[in-house]
Amino acid sequence: MLHINRVSGLIGIKTTNSQLSISQPKPDFDMRTTHAKIEIQTQQVKVQIDQRQCFNESGLKDNATIASEAAASAKQAVMEAIDRMNGEGEMLSSNDSNALPNIALSNSTKEHVFDIDTMPKSRPKIDFVGGKVDIRVHEGKVEVVSKPNRPILEYQAGRVEIFLQRHPEISFTYTGNNIDKKL
């Protein structure tokens, strides 16, 4: 009997995986700032109070007011004296026998009128001058310059190694003693 043994070949495959390593360095930044500025200019408020009219009404007059009132009073007195003298002249020319005693009586008596009043009657004049606020804003700036860095790549190629782990074999064996030989 003939036996055939067959052993199949065995292929071995050894793989090494490829490796890829990527690292990304941070970008380089350059930042420049210009700070904002605020300029504030103020002018204080001035209060002007004019109390001349109040003082004049209370009898505390300044020199210019006293002079102008005295001139007005003198003019009024002169006009009244001229008017009175004109009236007295007409009375004397009328041939009235009581004209002279009436003129003397009117020149010797004077009427005074007294009255109660509050003073001062006017309010002081109050004015506000100035009082400004000037605000100027100078804008700031932020300037950013970014320089990106290139990524760092490291690559190791993978390998595939194929080898014959076991060779194929065929073996024949004959068991028995009957061999027929014919040529």
MARLOLUM-798198 format. One record per residue: residue number from 0; residue in one letter; chain; x, y, z of N, C-alpha, C in turn. Coordinates in nm, 3 decimals, padded with zeros to 5 digits. Layout:
+-----+---+---+---------+---------+---------+---------+---------+---------+---------+---------+---------+
:   k : r : c :     n.x :     n.y :     n.z :    ca.x :    ca.y :    ca.z :     c.x :     c.y :     c.z :
+-----+---+---+---------+---------+---------+---------+---------+---------+---------+---------+---------+
: NUM : A : A :       X :       Y :       Z :       X :       Y :       Z :       X :       Y :       Z :
...
+-----+---+---+---------+---------+---------+---------+---------+---------+---------+---------+---------+
***
This chain:
+-----+---+---+---------+---------+---------+---------+---------+---------+---------+---------+---------+
:   k : r : c :     n.x :     n.y :     n.z :    ca.x :    ca.y :    ca.z :     c.x :     c.y :     c.z :
+-----+---+---+---------+---------+---------+---------+---------+---------+---------+---------+---------+
:   0 : M : A :  00.083 : -00.114 :  00.000 :  00.000 :  00.000 :  00.000 :  00.090 :  00.123 :  00.000 :
:   1 : L : A :  00.042 :  00.221 : -00.070 :  00.122 :  00.341 : -00.087 :  00.057 :  00.453 : -00.005 :
:   2 : H : A :  00.134 :  00.511 :  00.079 :  00.084 :  00.625 :  00.159 :  00.152 :  00.752 :  00.110 :
:   3 : I : A :  00.073 :  00.850 :  00.095 :  00.128 :  00.982 :  00.056 :  00.095 :  01.077 :  00.170 :
:   4 : N : A :  00.200 :  01.127 :  00.223 :  00.182 :  01.231 :  00.329 :  00.217 :  01.366 :  00.267 :
:   5 : R : A :  00.131 :  01.448 :  00.294 :  00.154 :  01.583 :  00.243 :  00.150 :  01.680 :  00.359 :
:   6 : V : A :  00.246 :  01.764 :  00.371 :  00.249 :  01.869 :  00.473 :  00.248 :  02.000 :  00.395 :
:   7 : S : A :  00.148 :  02.080 :  00.423 :  00.136 :  02.208 :  00.351 :  00.242 :  02.304 :  00.401 :
:   8 : G : A :  00.282 :  02.390 :  00.313 :  00.375 :  02.495 :  00.352 :  00.303 :  02.601 :  00.437 :
:   9 : L : A :  00.376 :  02.660 :  00.523 :  00.317 :  02.761 :  00.612 :  00.393 :  02.892 :  00.591 :
:  10 : I : A :  00.317 :  02.993 :  00.555 :  00.377 :  03.124 :  00.533 :  00.359 :  03.204 :  00.661 :
:  11 : G : A :  00.465 :  03.266 :  00.706 :  00.459 :  03.353 :  00.823 :  00.460 :  03.499 :  00.780 :
:  12 : I : A :  00.375 :  03.578 :  00.843 :  00.369 :  03.722 :  00.812 :  00.391 :  03.796 :  00.944 :
:  13 : K : A :  00.491 :  03.880 :  00.945 :  00.519 :  03.958 :  01.064 :  00.503 :  04.106 :  01.024 :
:  14 : T : A :  00.413 :  04.177 :  01.092 :  00.389 :  04.317 :  01.057 :  00.431 :  04.407 :  01.172 :
:  15 : T : A :  00.484 :  04.518 :  01.135 :  00.513 :  04.625 :  01.231 :  00.428 :  04.744 :  01.186 :
:  16 : N : A :  00.342 :  04.789 :  01.274 :  00.251 :  04.900 :  01.236 :  00.331 :  05.028 :  01.214 :
:  17 : S : A :  00.281 :  05.106 :  01.119 :  00.345 :  05.235 :  01.098 :  00.302 :  05.329 :  01.211 :
:  18 : Q : A :  00.384 :  05.426 :  01.238 :  00.353 :  05.521 :  01.344 :  00.366 :  05.662 :  01.289 :
:  19 : L : A :  00.264 :  05.745 :  01.321 :  00.264 :  05.885 :  01.281 :  00.244 :  05.967 :  01.408 :
:  20 : S : A :  00.336 :  06.054 :  01.434 :  00.329 :  06.140 :  01.552 :  00.323 :  06.284 :  01.502 :
:  21 : I : A :  00.220 :  06.356 :  01.543 :  00.203 :  06.496 :  01.503 :  00.201 :  06.580 :  01.630 :
:  22 : S : A :  00.289 :  06.678 :  01.638 :  00.283 :  06.773 :  01.750 :  00.277 :  06.913 :  01.691 :
:  23 : Q : A :  00.195 :  06.995 :  01.753 :  00.174 :  07.131 :  01.703 :  00.224 :  07.230 :  01.808 :
:  24 : P : A :  00.337 :  07.295 :  01.781 :  00.383 :  07.398 :  01.875 :  00.286 :  07.515 :  01.873 :
:  25 : K : A :  00.277 :  07.580 :  01.988 :  00.187 :  07.696 :  01.997 :  00.241 :  07.808 :  01.910 :
:  26 : P : A :  00.149 :  07.890 :  01.855 :  00.196 :  07.999 :  01.770 :  00.267 :  08.106 :  01.855 :
:  27 : D : A :  00.353 :  08.183 :  01.789 :  00.422 :  08.293 :  01.855 :  00.334 :  08.416 :  01.843 :
:  28 : F : A :  00.307 :  08.479 :  01.957 :  00.223 :  08.599 :  01.960 :  00.309 :  08.719 :  01.995 :
:  29 : D : A :  00.280 :  08.829 :  01.929 :  00.340 :  08.957 :  01.965 :  00.223 :  09.054 :  01.978 :
:  30 : M : A :  00.202 :  09.102 :  02.100 :  00.087 :  09.188 :  02.125 :  00.136 :  09.324 :  02.171 :
:  31 : R : A :  00.089 :  09.428 :  02.103 :  00.124 :  09.565 :  02.140 : -00.006 :  09.638 :  02.170 :
:  32 : T : A : -00.008 :  09.704 :  02.283 : -00.128 :  09.779 :  02.321 : -00.094 :  09.925 :  02.339 :
:  33 : T : A : -00.183 :  10.008 :  02.293 : -00.178 :  10.151 :  02.319 : -00.298 :  10.180 :  02.408 :
:  34 : H : A : -00.270 :  10.226 :  02.528 : -00.377 :  10.246 :  02.625 : -00.465 :  10.365 :  02.585 :
:  35 : A : A : -00.590 :  10.353 :  02.616 : -00.684 :  10.462 :  02.591 : -00.656 :  10.575 :  02.690 :
:  36 : K : A : -00.677 :  10.697 :  02.644 : -00.656 :  10.814 :  02.730 : -00.783 :  10.897 :  02.733 :
:  37 : I : A : -00.811 :  10.948 :  02.850 : -00.927 :  11.036 :  02.867 : -00.875 :  11.168 :  02.923 :
:  38 : E : A : -00.905 :  11.277 :  02.854 : -00.868 :  11.410 :  02.902 : -00.997 :  11.480 :  02.944 :
:  39 : I : A : -00.996 :  11.525 :  03.068 : -01.114 :  11.596 :  03.120 : -01.069 :  11.734 :  03.164 :
:  40 : Q : A : -01.130 :  11.835 :  03.106 : -01.102 :  11.973 :  03.146 : -01.232 :  12.032 :  03.198 :
:  41 : T : A : -01.223 :  12.088 :  03.316 : -01.343 :  12.146 :  03.377 : -01.320 :  12.294 :  03.404 :
:  42 : Q : A : -01.426 :  12.369 :  03.394 : -01.425 :  12.510 :  03.431 : -01.532 :  12.524 :  03.539 :
:  43 : Q : A : -01.488 :  12.572 :  03.653 : -01.580 :  12.582 :  03.767 : -01.689 :  12.685 :  03.738 :
:  44 : V : A : -01.803 :  12.664 :  03.796 : -01.915 :  12.756 :  03.782 : -01.889 :  12.878 :  03.869 :
:  45 : K : A : -01.908 :  12.995 :  03.811 : -01.896 :  13.120 :  03.888 : -02.037 :  13.174 :  03.910 :
:  46 : V : A : -02.066 :  13.206 :  04.034 : -02.196 :  13.263 :  04.069 : -02.176 :  13.412 :  04.090 :
:  47 : Q : A : -02.246 :  13.492 :  04.013 : -02.238 :  13.637 :  04.028 : -02.369 :  13.686 :  04.087 :
:  48 : I : A : -02.358 :  13.750 :  04.202 : -02.476 :  13.802 :  04.271 : -02.466 :  13.954 :  04.270 :
:  49 : D : A : -02.564 :  14.020 :  04.210 : -02.568 :  14.167 :  04.203 : -02.678 :  14.215 :  04.299 :
:  50 : Q : A : -02.634 :  14.278 :  04.409 : -02.730 :  14.326 :  04.510 : -02.739 :  14.478 :  04.512 :
:  51 : R : A : -02.692 :  14.545 :  04.407 : -02.694 :  14.691 :  04.405 : -02.835 :  14.747 :  04.420 :
:  52 : Q : A : -02.931 :  14.688 :  04.349 : -03.069 :  14.738 :  04.357 : -03.125 :  14.721 :  04.499 :
:  53 : C : A : -03.093 :  14.606 :  04.563 : -03.140 :  14.583 :  04.700 : -03.078 :  14.685 :  04.796 :
:  54 : F : A : -02.946 :  14.709 :  04.780 : -02.879 :  14.807 :  04.867 : -02.932 :  14.948 :  04.842 :
:  55 : N : A : -02.960 :  14.983 :  04.715 : -03.014 :  15.116 :  04.684 : -03.149 :  15.137 :  04.750 :
:  56 : E : A : -03.234 :  15.033 :  04.749 : -03.366 :  15.044 :  04.810 : -03.357 :  15.053 :  04.962 :
:  57 : S : A : -03.249 :  15.000 :  05.019 : -03.231 :  15.003 :  05.164 : -03.159 :  15.128 :  05.210 :
:  58 : G : A : -03.116 :  15.215 :  05.119 : -03.046 :  15.337 :  05.156 : -02.895 :  15.322 :  05.156 :
:  59 : L : A : -02.844 :  15.209 :  05.121 : -02.700 :  15.186 :  05.113 : -02.658 :  15.198 :  04.967 :
:  60 : K : A : -02.657 :  15.323 :  04.918 : -02.637 :  15.347 :  04.775 : -02.490 :  15.370 :  04.745 :
:  61 : D : A : -02.452 :  15.335 :  04.620 : -02.317 :  15.365 :  04.576 : -02.310 :  15.509 :  04.526 :
:  62 : N : A : -02.190 :  15.561 :  04.503 : -02.172 :  15.702 :  04.469 : -02.241 :  15.741 :  04.339 :
:  63 : A : A : -02.236 :  15.654 :  04.238 : -02.300 :  15.687 :  04.109 : -02.451 :  15.699 :  04.125 :
:  64 : T : A : -02.511 :  15.611 :  04.204 : -02.657 :  15.616 :  04.224 : -02.695 :  15.741 :  04.304 :
:  65 : I : A : -02.616 :  15.774 :  04.407 : -02.644 :  15.894 :  04.488 : -02.637 :  16.018 :  04.400 :
:  66 : A : A : -02.536 :  16.028 :  04.314 : -02.520 :  16.145 :  04.228 : -02.635 :  16.156 :  04.129 :
:  67 : S : A : -02.675 :  16.044 :  04.067 : -02.784 :  16.051 :  03.968 : -02.918 :  16.082 :  04.034 :
:  68 : E : A : -02.942 :  16.029 :  04.153 : -03.068 :  16.059 :  04.223 : -03.070 :  16.204 :  04.272 :
:  69 : A : A : -02.953 :  16.253 :  04.316 : -02.946 :  16.394 :  04.360 : -02.972 :  16.488 :  04.243 :
:  70 : A : A : -02.916 :  16.454 :  04.126 : -02.939 :  16.537 :  04.008 : -03.086 :  16.534 :  03.967 :
:  71 : A : A : -03.149 :  16.418 :  03.972 : -03.291 :  16.407 :  03.937 : -03.377 :  16.481 :  04.038 :
:  72 : S : A : -03.342 :  16.471 :  04.168 : -03.419 :  16.539 :  04.273 : -03.404 :  16.691 :  04.261 :
:  73 : A : A : -03.282 :  16.738 :  04.229 : -03.260 :  16.882 :  04.213 : -03.338 :  16.934 :  04.093 :
:  74 : K : A : -03.338 :  16.860 :  03.984 : -03.413 :  16.902 :  03.865 : -03.561 :  16.910 :  03.896 :
:  75 : Q : A : -03.611 :  16.809 :  03.972 : -03.753 :  16.808 :  04.010 : -03.784 :  16.928 :  04.100 :
:  76 : A : A : -03.692 :  16.957 :  04.194 : -03.715 :  17.071 :  04.286 : -03.715 :  17.202 :  04.210 :
:  77 : V : A : -03.625 :  17.219 :  04.114 : -03.620 :  17.342 :  04.034 : -03.747 :  17.357 :  03.954 :
:  78 : M : A : -03.795 :  17.249 :  03.894 : -03.918 :  17.256 :  03.814 : -04.039 :  17.290 :  03.901 :
:  79 : E : A : -04.042 :  17.228 :  04.021 : -04.153 :  17.260 :  04.112 : -04.143 :  17.405 :  04.161 :
:  80 : A : A : -04.021 :  17.456 :  04.186 : -04.004 :  17.596 :  04.231 : -04.046 :  17.692 :  04.121 :
:  81 : I : A : -04.010 :  17.661 :  03.996 : -04.051 :  17.747 :  03.884 : -04.203 :  17.746 :  03.873 :
:  82 : D : A : -04.264 :  17.628 :  03.886 : -04.410 :  17.618 :  03.876 : -04.476 :  17.694 :  03.990 :
:  83 : R : A : -04.417 :  17.681 :  04.114 : -04.475 :  17.751 :  04.230 : -04.462 :  17.902 :  04.213 :
:  84 : M : A : -04.344 :  17.951 :  04.169 : -04.323 :  18.095 :  04.151 : -04.414 :  18.151 :  04.042 :
:  85 : N : A : -04.436 :  18.074 :  03.940 : -04.526 :  18.115 :  03.833 : -04.667 :  18.130 :  03.888 :
:  86 : G : A : -04.709 :  18.035 :  03.973 : -04.843 :  18.043 :  04.033 : -04.855 :  18.160 :  04.128 :
:  87 : E : A : -04.747 :  18.188 :  04.205 : -04.750 :  18.302 :  04.299 : -04.755 :  18.434 :  04.222 :
:  88 : G : A : -04.685 :  18.442 :  04.110 : -04.687 :  18.565 :  04.029 : -04.826 :  18.590 :  03.973 :
:  89 : E : A : -04.894 :  18.486 :  03.931 : -05.029 :  18.502 :  03.880 : -05.125 :  18.545 :  03.990 :
:  90 : M : A : -05.104 :  18.491 :  04.114 : -05.190 :  18.530 :  04.227 : -05.169 :  18.679 :  04.262 :
:  91 : L : A : -05.042 :  18.725 :  04.257 : -05.014 :  18.865 :  04.290 : -05.066 :  18.959 :  04.182 :
:  92 : S : A : -05.067 :  18.917 :  04.059 : -05.116 :  19.003 :  03.951 : -05.267 :  19.005 :  03.941 :
:  93 : S : A : -05.335 :  18.924 :  04.015 : -05.481 :  18.918 :  04.007 : -05.547 :  19.024 :  04.094 :
:  94 : N : A : -05.474 :  19.102 :  04.161 : -05.526 :  19.207 :  04.250 : -05.615 :  19.150 :  04.359 :
:  95 : D : A : -05.578 :  19.033 :  04.409 : -05.651 :  18.973 :  04.521 : -05.586 :  19.023 :  04.648 :
:  96 : S : A : -05.665 :  19.073 :  04.743 : -05.610 :  19.128 :  04.867 : -05.557 :  19.020 :  04.959 :
:  97 : N : A : -05.602 :  18.899 :  04.945 : -05.555 :  18.787 :  05.029 : -05.444 :  18.707 :  04.962 :
:  98 : A : A : -05.393 :  18.754 :  04.850 : -05.292 :  18.679 :  04.775 : -05.163 :  18.666 :  04.854 :
:  99 : L : A : -05.118 :  18.778 :  04.914 : -04.992 :  18.775 :  04.987 : -05.002 :  18.687 :  05.112 :
: 100 : P : A : -05.108 :  18.697 :  05.194 : -05.116 :  18.606 :  05.308 : -05.127 :  18.458 :  05.266 :
: 101 : N : A : -05.194 :  18.430 :  05.156 : -05.208 :  18.291 :  05.111 : -05.072 :  18.235 :  05.065 :
: 102 : I : A : -04.992 :  18.319 :  04.996 : -04.859 :  18.277 :  04.953 : -04.771 :  18.251 :  05.074 :
: 103 : A : A : -04.775 :  18.338 :  05.172 : -04.693 :  18.321 :  05.293 : -04.734 :  18.196 :  05.368 :
: 104 : L : A : -04.865 :  18.168 :  05.376 : -04.914 :  18.049 :  05.447 : -04.870 :  17.922 :  05.375 :
: 105 : S : A : -04.878 :  17.920 :  05.243 : -04.841 :  17.800 :  05.171 : -04.691 :  17.775 :  05.176 :
: 106 : N : A : -04.607 :  17.883 :  05.182 : -04.462 :  17.866 :  05.190 : -04.415 :  17.829 :  05.330 :
: 107 : S : A : -04.496 :  17.858 :  05.433 : -04.452 :  17.830 :  05.570 : -04.491 :  17.690 :  05.617 :
: 108 : T : A : -04.582 :  17.627 :  05.554 : -04.623 :  17.492 :  05.597 : -04.585 :  17.392 :  05.489 :
: 109 : K : A : -04.545 :  17.279 :  05.535 : -04.507 :  17.172 :  05.443 : -04.575 :  17.045 :  05.489 :
: 110 : E : A : -04.630 :  16.972 :  05.397 : -04.697 :  16.847 :  05.430 : -04.599 :  16.733 :  05.419 :
: 111 : H : A : -04.596 :  16.648 :  05.520 : -04.513 :  16.527 :  05.518 : -04.605 :  16.405 :  05.519 :
: 112 : V : A : -04.574 :  16.309 :  05.434 : -04.652 :  16.187 :  05.426 : -04.560 :  16.074 :  05.476 :
: 113 : F : A : -04.612 :  16.004 :  05.576 : -04.537 :  15.890 :  05.631 : -04.607 :  15.761 :  05.590 :
: 114 : D : A : -04.524 :  15.661 :  05.558 : -04.579 :  15.534 :  05.513 : -04.489 :  15.422 :  05.566 :
: 115 : I : A : -04.546 :  15.306 :  05.584 : -04.469 :  15.188 :  05.627 : -04.449 :  15.100 :  05.503 :
: 116 : D : A : -04.324 :  15.054 :  05.486 : -04.291 :  14.977 :  05.367 : -04.186 :  14.871 :  05.403 :
: 117 : T : A : -04.180 :  14.766 :  05.326 : -04.075 :  14.665 :  05.347 : -03.961 :  14.696 :  05.251 :
: 118 : M : A : -03.843 :  14.662 :  05.293 : -03.730 :  14.683 :  05.207 : -03.631 :  14.570 :  05.224 :
: 119 : P : A : -03.560 :  14.535 :  05.128 : -03.570 :  14.579 :  04.989 : -03.687 :  14.510 :  04.920 :
: 120 : K : A : -03.730 :  14.570 :  04.813 : -03.843 :  14.515 :  04.737 : -03.794 :  14.424 :  04.624 :
: 121 : S : A : -03.677 :  14.452 :  04.576 : -03.624 :  14.374 :  04.463 : -03.541 :  14.257 :  04.514 :
: 122 : R : A : -03.535 :  14.156 :  04.432 : -03.449 :  14.042 :  04.463 : -03.311 :  14.066 :  04.402 :
: 123 : P : A : -03.209 :  14.005 :  04.460 : -03.078 :  14.020 :  04.396 : -03.074 :  13.945 :  04.262 :
: 124 : K : A : -02.991 :  13.995 :  04.171 : -02.975 :  13.930 :  04.041 : -02.865 :  13.826 :  04.055 :
: 125 : I : A : -02.899 :  13.701 :  04.025 : -02.803 :  13.592 :  04.037 : -02.780 :  13.534 :  03.898 :
: 126 : D : A : -02.653 :  13.535 :  03.857 : -02.616 :  13.481 :  03.726 : -02.511 :  13.373 :  03.746 :
: 127 : F : A : -02.519 :  13.271 :  03.664 : -02.421 :  13.163 :  03.665 : -02.338 :  13.174 :  03.538 :
: 128 : V : A : -02.207 :  13.179 :  03.553 : -02.117 :  13.195 :  03.439 : -02.022 :  13.076 :  03.437 :
: 129 : G : A : -02.000 :  13.023 :  03.319 : -01.905 :  12.912 :  03.304 : -01.968 :  12.779 :  03.341 :
: 130 : G : A : -01.884 :  12.693 :  03.394 : -01.931 :  12.560 :  03.434 : -01.935 :  12.464 :  03.317 :
: 131 : K : A : -01.820 :  12.446 :  03.252 : -01.814 :  12.354 :  03.139 : -01.730 :  12.233 :  03.176 :
: 132 : V : A : -01.765 :  12.121 :  03.118 : -01.685 :  11.999 :  03.129 : -01.656 :  11.954 :  02.987 :
: 133 : D : A : -01.527 :  11.946 :  02.954 : -01.485 :  11.904 :  02.820 : -01.415 :  11.769 :  02.834 :
: 134 : I : A : -01.471 :  11.667 :  02.772 : -01.415 :  11.532 :  02.782 : -01.369 :  11.490 :  02.643 :
: 135 : R : A : -01.242 :  11.451 :  02.635 : -01.188 :  11.401 :  02.509 : -01.136 :  11.260 :  02.533 :
: 136 : V : A : -01.176 :  11.171 :  02.445 : -01.135 :  11.031 :  02.456 : -01.044 :  10.998 :  02.338 :
: 137 : H : A : -00.924 :  10.951 :  02.369 : -00.832 :  10.901 :  02.267 : -00.836 :  10.749 :  02.276 :
: 138 : E : A : -00.882 :  10.688 :  02.169 : -00.902 :  10.543 :  02.171 : -00.768 :  10.469 :  02.179 :
: 139 : G : A : -00.772 :  10.358 :  02.245 : -00.654 :  10.272 :  02.252 : -00.658 :  10.169 :  02.140 :
: 140 : K : A : -00.547 :  10.102 :  02.122 : -00.539 :  10.000 :  02.017 : -00.476 :  09.875 :  02.075 :
: 141 : V : A : -00.518 :  09.764 :  02.022 : -00.453 :  09.636 :  02.052 : -00.412 :  09.577 :  01.918 :
: 142 : E : A : -00.283 :  09.558 :  01.903 : -00.229 :  09.505 :  01.778 : -00.172 :  09.367 :  01.808 :
: 143 : V : A : -00.228 :  09.266 :  01.745 : -00.184 :  09.128 :  01.769 : -00.123 :  09.075 :  01.640 :
: 144 : V : A :  00.000 :  09.030 :  01.650 :  00.067 :  08.966 :  01.537 :  00.090 :  08.821 :  01.576 :
: 145 : S : A :  00.032 :  08.730 :  01.499 :  00.042 :  08.588 :  01.531 :  00.120 :  08.519 :  01.420 :
: 146 : K : A :  00.223 :  08.445 :  01.462 :  00.301 :  08.370 :  01.365 :  00.281 :  08.223 :  01.397 :
: 147 : P : A :  00.203 :  08.151 :  01.314 :  00.181 :  08.010 :  01.343 :  00.308 :  07.928 :  01.315 :
: 148 : N : A :  00.332 :  07.831 :  01.397 :  00.446 :  07.740 :  01.377 :  00.398 :  07.617 :  01.300 :
: 149 : R : A :  00.488 :  07.561 :  01.223 :  00.455 :  07.443 :  01.145 :  00.442 :  07.322 :  01.237 :
: 150 : P : A :  00.352 :  07.232 :  01.203 :  00.343 :  07.110 :  01.284 :  00.467 :  07.023 :  01.264 :
: 151 : I : A :  00.500 :  06.950 :  01.367 :  00.615 :  06.858 :  01.362 :  00.559 :  06.717 :  01.338 :
: 152 : L : A :  00.599 :  06.659 :  01.224 :  00.552 :  06.526 :  01.187 :  00.667 :  06.427 :  01.200 :
: 153 : E : A :  00.642 :  06.319 :  01.268 :  00.739 :  06.210 :  01.275 :  00.668 :  06.084 :  01.228 :
: 154 : Y : A :  00.727 :  06.022 :  01.125 :  00.663 :  05.905 :  01.065 :  00.763 :  05.791 :  01.062 :
: 155 : Q : A :  00.719 :  05.676 :  01.111 :  00.796 :  05.553 :  01.100 :  00.715 :  05.459 :  01.013 :
: 156 : A : A :  00.772 :  05.421 :  00.905 :  00.701 :  05.335 :  00.811 :  00.679 :  05.196 :  00.874 :
: 157 : G : A :  00.566 :  05.140 :  00.843 :  00.538 :  05.004 :  00.889 :  00.609 :  04.903 :  00.799 :
: 158 : R : A :  00.624 :  04.786 :  00.849 :  00.691 :  04.683 :  00.770 :  00.605 :  04.558 :  00.768 :
: 159 : V : A :  00.607 :  04.492 :  00.655 :  00.541 :  04.362 :  00.642 :  00.651 :  04.265 :  00.598 :
: 160 : E : A :  00.678 :  04.169 :  00.682 :  00.783 :  04.069 :  00.653 :  00.714 :  03.935 :  00.628 :
: 161 : I : A :  00.732 :  03.886 :  00.511 :  00.669 :  03.758 :  00.475 :  00.781 :  03.654 :  00.464 :
: 162 : F : A :  00.765 :  03.547 :  00.531 :  00.868 :  03.441 :  00.527 :  00.798 :  03.306 :  00.527 :
: 163 : L : A :  00.877 :  03.208 :  00.488 :  00.826 :  03.071 :  00.483 :  00.858 :  03.007 :  00.616 :
: 164 : Q : A :  00.755 :  02.987 :  00.690 :  00.775 :  02.934 :  00.825 :  00.797 :  02.782 :  00.821 :
: 165 : R : A :  00.727 :  02.717 :  00.729 :  00.745 :  02.570 :  00.716 :  00.739 :  02.538 :  00.569 :
: 166 : H : A :  00.834 :  02.457 :  00.528 :  00.838 :  02.419 :  00.386 :  00.732 :  02.311 :  00.360 :
: 167 : P : A :  00.675 :  02.311 :  00.239 :  00.580 :  02.205 :  00.208 :  00.656 :  02.073 :  00.181 :
: 168 : E : A :  00.592 :  01.969 :  00.220 :  00.657 :  01.837 :  00.202 :  00.555 :  01.737 :  00.147 :
: 169 : I : A :  00.608 :  01.653 :  00.065 :  00.528 :  01.536 :  00.021 :  00.617 :  01.415 :  00.042 :
: 170 : S : A :  00.566 :  01.318 :  00.113 :  00.644 :  01.195 :  00.135 :  00.560 :  01.075 :  00.092 :
: 171 : F : A :  00.627 :  00.983 :  00.032 :  00.561 :  00.860 : -00.014 :  00.616 :  00.746 :  00.070 :
: 172 : T : A :  00.536 :  00.662 :  00.117 :  00.579 :  00.539 :  00.187 :  00.498 :  00.420 :  00.133 :
: 173 : Y : A :  00.575 :  00.320 :  00.118 :  00.511 :  00.197 :  00.070 :  00.517 :  00.096 :  00.182 :
: 174 : T : A :  00.405 :  00.037 :  00.214 :  00.401 : -00.068 :  00.315 :  00.355 : -00.198 :  00.244 :
: 175 : G : A :  00.423 : -00.291 :  00.257 :  00.390 : -00.420 :  00.194 :  00.507 : -00.467 :  00.107 :
: 176 : N : A :  00.496 : -00.600 :  00.050 :  00.606 : -00.651 : -00.026 :  00.564 : -00.682 : -00.170 :
: 177 : N : A :  00.457 : -00.642 : -00.210 :  00.416 : -00.668 : -00.347 :  00.456 : -00.551 : -00.432 :
: 178 : I : A :  00.554 : -00.575 : -00.502 :  00.596 : -00.470 : -00.593 :  00.588 : -00.530 : -00.730 :
: 179 : D : A :  00.523 : -00.478 : -00.812 :  00.508 : -00.517 : -00.950 :  00.599 : -00.430 : -01.031 :
: 180 : K : A :  00.682 : -00.495 : -01.092 :  00.775 : -00.414 : -01.166 :  00.753 : -00.446 : -01.312 :
: 181 : K : A :  00.716 : -00.359 : -01.382 :  00.704 : -00.371 : -01.526 :  00.769 : -00.252 : -01.584 :
: 182 : L : A :  00.846 : -00.278 : -01.677 :  00.911 : -00.168 : -01.738 :  00.866 : -00.158 : -01.880 :
+-----+---+---+---------+---------+---------+---------+---------+---------+---------+---------+---------+
***
